[in-house]
């Protein structure tokens, strides 16, 4: 089992920055992939960025050049710069372990005011 704890959300003005963190804990051998997804009411949850164990990253087109995902031992970070009002959402951390089981965090609200 993996528990994910997110932090770093909040309210920021357009053009500002925030840094999200997600720490994984629990009983597991290794985590293959960790990533950030976001969701707004009435819409499906969408990928923001993900990083695999070897360090390869994938970004949604809408955040390329503005967001950067990085990874520690069992922690990931999302540095969000040049934030826009359309980045407002609940951001969820996701992890996939070595047995391909998927885990989600509880979500953290990011609100960008224009």
PAZAPA-4460 file (N, C-alpha, C; in steps of 0.05 Angstrom, whole numbers, plus 32768, in hexadecimal, padded with zeros to 4 digits):
% residues 114
    n_x    n_y    n_z   ca_x   ca_y   ca_z    c_x    c_y    c_z   seq   type   mol
   8011   7FE8   8000   8000   8000   8000   8011   8019   8000     1      X     A
   8007   802D   7FF2   8015   8046   7FF0   8002   805D   7FF9     2      X     A
   800C   806E   800A   7FFD   8086   8012   800B   809E   8005     3      X     A
   7FFB   80AF   7FFA   8006   80C8   7FEE   7FFB   80E0   7FFC     4      X     A
   800D   80F2   8003   8006   810A   8011   8010   8122   8001     5      X     A
   7FFD   8132   7FF8   8003   814A   7FE8   8004   8163   7FF9     6      X     A
   8013   8176   7FF0   8014   8190   7FFD   801C   81A5   7FEA     7      X     A
   8017   81BE   7FF1   8021   81D4   7FE0   800D   81E3   7FD1     8      X     A
   7FF4   81DA   7FD1   7FDF   81E9   7FC2   7FD9   8203   7FD0     9      X     A
   7FC8   8213   7FC2   7FC1   822D   7FCE   7FB6   8240   7FB9    10      X     A
   7FB5   8259   7FC2   7FAB   826F   7FB1   7FC3   8280   7FA8    11      X     A
   7FC3   8285   7F8E   7FD9   8295   7F83   7FCE   82A6   7F6C    12      X     A
   7FDB   82BD   7F68   7FD2   82CE   7F51   7FDD   82C3   7F37    13      X     A
   7FD0   82CA   7F22   7FD9   82C2   7F07   7FF5   82CD   7F03    14      X     A
   8006   82BB   7EF7   8022   82C2   7EF3   8034   82B9   7F0A    15      X     A
   8028   82B1   7F20   8037   82A8   7F37   8040   828B   7F35    16      X     A
   804B   8281   7F4B   8055   8266   7F4C   804C   8257   7F66    17      X     A
   804A   823D   7F63   8045   822C   7F7A   8056   8212   7F76    18      X     A
   805C   8205   7F8C   806A   81EB   7F8A   805A   81D7   7F9A    19      X     A
   8052   81C2   7F8C   8044   81AC   7F99   8057   8195   7FA0    20      X     A
   8051   8188   7FB6   8061   8171   7FBE   804F   8159   7FC3    21      X     A
   8059   8141   7FBE   804A   8129   7FC3   805D   8114   7FCE    22      X     A
   8059   810C   7FE7   806A   80F8   7FF3   805C   80DD   7FF5    23      X     A
   806A   80C9   7FEE   805F   80AD   7FEF   806A   809F   8007    24      X     A
   8059   8091   8015   8062   8080   802B   8052   8067   802C    25      X     A
   805B   8053   803C   804C   803A   803E   805E   8022   8038    26      X     A
   8051   800D   8031   805F   7FF4   802C   8060   7FEE   800E    27      X     A
   8077   7FF2   8002   8079   7FEC   7FE5   8097   7FE8   7FDF    28      X     A
   809C   7FDB   7FC9   80B8   7FD6   7FC1   80C2   7FEF   7FB3    29      X     A
   80B3   7FF7   7F9F   80BB   800F   7F90   80A3   801B   7F82    30      X     A
   80A6   8034   7F7B   8091   8042   7F6C   809C   8047   7F50    31      X     A
   808D   803E   7F3C   8096   8041   7F20   8091   805D   7F15    32      X     A
   8079   8066   7F19   8071   8080   7F0D   8063   8090   7F22    33      X     A
   8068   80AA   7F22   8059   80BD   7F32   8052   80D5   7F21    34      X     A
   803B   80E0   7F27   8033   80F6   7F16   801E   8108   7F23    35      X     A
   8018   811E   7F16   8004   8131   7F1F   7FEE   8132   7F0A    36      X     A
   7FD6   8131   7F14   7FBE   8134   7F03   7FAE   814B   7F10    37      X     A
   7F9B   8156   7F00   7F8A   816B   7F0B   7F6E   8168   7F01    38      X     A
   7F5C   8173   7F10   7F3F   8170   7F09   7F30   8189   7F12    39      X     A
   7F1F   8191   7F00   7F0C   81A7   7F06   7EF0   819B   7F06    40      X     A
   7EDD   81A8   7F14   7EC2   819D   7F15   7EB6   8199   7EF9    41      X     A
   7EAA   8182   7EF5   7E9D   817D   7EDC   7EAF   8172   7EC6    42      X     A
   7EC9   8170   7ECC   7EDB   8167   7EB7   7EEB   814F   7EC1    43      X     A
   7EF6   813F   7EAF   7F05   8128   7EB6   7F20   8130   7EC1    44      X     A
   7F2B   811F   7ED2   7F46   8124   7EDC   7F59   8121   7EC5    45      X     A
   7F6D   8133   7EC4   7F80   8133   7EAE   7F9C   8133   7EB7    46      X     A
   7FAD   8127   7EA7   7FCA   8127   7EAE   7FD6   8143   7EAC    47      X     A
   7FE6   8149   7EBF   7FF6   8162   7EBF   8013   815B   7EB8    48      X     A
   801E   8149   7EC7   803A   8141   7EC3   803F   8127   7ED2    49      X     A
   8050   8116   7EC7   8058   80FE   7ED4   8075   80F8   7ED0    50      X     A
   8080   80E8   7EE2   809D   80E1   7EE1   80A0   80C4   7EE8    51      X     A
   80B0   80B6   7ED8   80B4   8099   7EDE   80CE   8096   7EEE    52      X     A
   80D3   807E   7EF7   80E9   8079   7F09   8104   8080   7EFC    53      X     A
   8106   807E   7EE2   811F   8085   7ED5   8122   80A2   7ECF    54      X     A
   810D   80B2   7ED5   810F   80CF   7ED3   8102   80DB   7EBB    55      X     A
   80F8   80CB   7EA8   80EA   80D6   7E91   80D0   80E4   7E9A    56      X     A
   80CB   80FA   7E8D   80B3   810A   7E94   80A1   810D   7E7D    57      X     A
   8088   8112   7E84   8073   8118   7E70   8062   812F   7E7B    58      X     A
   805C   8142   7E69   804C   8159   7E71   8034   815D   7E5F    59      X     A
   801F   8167   7E6A   8009   8170   7E5A   8012   8188   7E4A    60      X     A
   8008   818B   7E31   8010   81A1   7E20   800A   81BC   7E2E    61      X     A
   7FF5   81BD   7E3D   7FED   81D7   7E49   8000   81E1   7E5F    62      X     A
   8011   81CF   7E69   8024   81D8   7E7E   8041   81D7   7E76    63      X     A
   8047   81CE   7E5E   8062   81CC   7E55   806F   81E7   7E56    64      X     A
   8088   81E8   7E61   8096   8201   7E62   808F   8212   7E7B    65      X     A
   807B   820A   7E8A   8073   8218   7EA2   8075   8207   7EBB    66      X     A
   8070   81ED   7EB9   8070   81DB   7ECF   8088   81C8   7ECC    67      X     A
   8093   81C1   7EE3   80AA   81AE   7EE4   80A5   8199   7EF9    68      X     A
   80A6   8180   7EF2   80A3   816A   7F05   80BE   815F   7F0B    69      X     A
   80C3   8159   7F24   80DC   814D   7F2D   80D6   8138   7F42    70      X     A
   80EA   8128   7F48   80E5   8111   7F59   80FC   810D   7F6D    71      X     A
   80F5   8108   7F86   8109   80FF   7F9A   8106   80E2   7F9D    72      X     A
   810D   80D7   7FB3   810C   80BA   7FB7   80EF   80B0   7FB4    73      X     A
   80DE   80B9   7FC4   80C1   80B2   7FC2   80B0   80CA   7FC4    74      X     A
   80BA   80E0   7FB9   80AC   80F9   7FB9   80AD   8106   7F9E    75      X     A
   8098   8112   7F96   8099   8122   7F7D   8091   813F   7F83    76      X     A
   809A   8150   7F71   8095   816D   7F74   808A   8177   7F59    77      X     A
   807A   818B   7F5A   8070   8198   7F42   8075   81B6   7F46    78      X     A
   8088   81C1   7F39   808D   81DD   7F39   807C   81EA   7F24    79      X     A
   806A   81FB   7F2C   8057   8208   7F19   805D   8226   7F18    80      X     A
   8066   822E   7F00   806C   824B   7EFC   8059   8256   7EE7    81      X     A
   8058   8270   7EE6   8047   827F   7ED3   802A   8274   7ED4    82      X     A
   8020   8271   7EEB   8005   8265   7EEE   7FF0   8276   7EE1    83      X     A
   7FDC   8268   7ED6   7FC5   8275   7EC9   7FAC   826D   7ED7    84      X     A
   7F97   827C   7ED2   7F7D   8276   7EDF   7F74   825A   7ED7    85      X     A
   7F7A   8252   7EBF   7F71   8237   7EB7   7F80   8220   7EC4    86      X     A
   7F94   8227   7ED4   7FA2   8212   7EE3   7F94   820C   7EFD    87      X     A
   7F7F   821C   7F03   7F70   8217   7F1B   7F62   81FC   7F1A    88      X     A
   7F67   81EC   7F2F   7F5D   81D0   7F30   7F65   81C4   7F4A    89      X     A
   7F5A   81AC   7F4F   7F65   819B   7F64   7F7A   818A   7F58    90      X     A
   7F92   818A   7F63   7FA8   817B   7F59   7FAC   8161   7F6A    91      X     A
   7FAD   814B   7F5C   7FB0   8131   7F69   7FCA   8124   7F62    92      X     A
   7FD6   8118   7F75   7FEE   8108   7F71   7FE7   80EB   7F6C    93      X     A
   7FF5   80DF   7F59   7FEF   80C3   7F53   800A   80B3   7F53    94      X     A
   8008   809B   7F5D   8020   808A   7F5D   8018   806E   7F53    95      X     A
   802A   8062   7F45   8027   8046   7F3B   803F   8036   7F46    96      X     A
   8039   8021   7F55   8050   8013   7F62   805A   7FFD   7F50    97      X     A
   806D   7FED   7F5A   807A   7FD9   7F4A   8068   7FC2   7F43    98      X     A
   8051   7FC0   7F50   803D   7FAC   7F4A   8026   7FB8   7F39    99      X     A
   802B   7FD0   7F2F   8018   7FDE   7F1D   7FFE   7FE5   7F2B   100      X     A
   7FFF   7FE8   7F45   7FE8   7FF2   7F54   7FE8   8010   7F54   101      X     A
   7FD1   801C   7F52   7FCF   8039   7F50   7FC4   8045   7F6A   102      X     A
   7FD0   805B   7F72   7FC8   8069   7F8A   7FC4   8087   7F84   103      X     A
   7FB2   8093   7F92   7FAC   80B0   7F8F   7FAE   80BE   7FAA   104      X     A
   7FB8   80D6   7FA9   7FB7   80E7   7FC0   7F9B   80F3   7FC4   105      X     A
   7F98   8103   7FD9   7F7E   810F   7FDF   7F78   8128   7FCF   106      X     A
   7F8C   8133   7FC3   7F89   814B   7FB2   7F8F   8164   7FC2   107      X     A
   7F99   8178   7FB3   7F9E   8192   7FBF   7F95   81A8   7FAC   108      X     A
   7F87   81BC   7FB7   7F7B   81D0   7FA6   7F90   81E5   7F9E   109      X     A
   7F90   81EB   7F84   7FA0   8201   7F79   7F8C   8215   7F6D   110      X     A
   7F8D   822E   7F76   7F7C   8242   7F6B   7F8D   825A   7F62   111      X     A
   7F89   8261   7F48   7F98   8277   7F3C   7F84   828D   7F36   112      X     A
   7F89   82A4   7F43   7F77   82BB   7F3F   7F82   82CC   7F29   113      X     A
   7F6F   82D6   7F19   7F77   82E7   7F02   7F75   8305   7F09   114      X     A
***
